[in-house]
């Protein structure tokens, strides 16, 4: 009986230690996830700024924006990334398309 009691105490202690380690790991994963999301958002934000200055977004640049946006949302919803993404996707796909759209707006 003493051996059974000792075994149960050891298992309980091991389970408690494992639970504590899992909680610590969960906290570290959250930090990594938040940091990665911030880096991806910074990349999307920089792309957005560059494209706003350029006045258009090529299909490749739109796919790049979609990749950043998708990965940001895989890590957790972010409203600002959605705003930047939608603005990029709505851009004309060439300088020529930009000028055509601008001329149509002025008419």
C-alpha positions, -999 to +999 in steps of 0.1 A: +000+000+000+029+023+008+043+018-027+009+026-043+006+058-022+042+068-030+035+061-067+004+082-067+022+111-050+050+109-076+025+108-104+006+138-090+039+157-086+049+148-121+015+159-135+016+192-116+052+199-129+041+190-164+010+213-161+032+241-149+057+236-178+028+236-203+014+268-189+049+284-192+052+271-228+018+285-236+029+319-224+061+317-245+040+307-276+018+337-271+048+360-270+062+344-302+029+346-319+024+383-310+059+391-321+055+374-354+022+390-360+038+424-353+066+417-378+041+406-405+020+437-399+051+459-402+059+443-435+023+448-447+024+484-435+057+491-453+043+475-485+012+496-482+032+528-478+054+520-508+024+512-530+005+543-520+035+563-532+037+542-563+000+547-569-006+512-582+000+475-571+010+449-596-007+414-593+025+401-577+024+429-551-012+422-544-004+385-539+024+396-515-001+417-496-025+388-495+002+365-480+009+390-452-028+396-446-036+358-445-007+350-421-016+380-398-051+367-396-039+331-390-023+345-359-053+365-348-076+391-364-062+426-369-084+454-382-056+476-394-041+448-416-076+444-432-077+481-440-042+481-456-050+449-475-083+462-489-066+495-500-038+475-518-063+452-535-084+481-547-054+498-564-049+498-602-025+472-614-003+494-635+008+531-639-013+532-671-044+519-653-038+545-626-038+573-651-068+560-669-088+558-636-076+593-627-087+607-660-121+590-657-127+605-623-119+640-636-144+637-664 
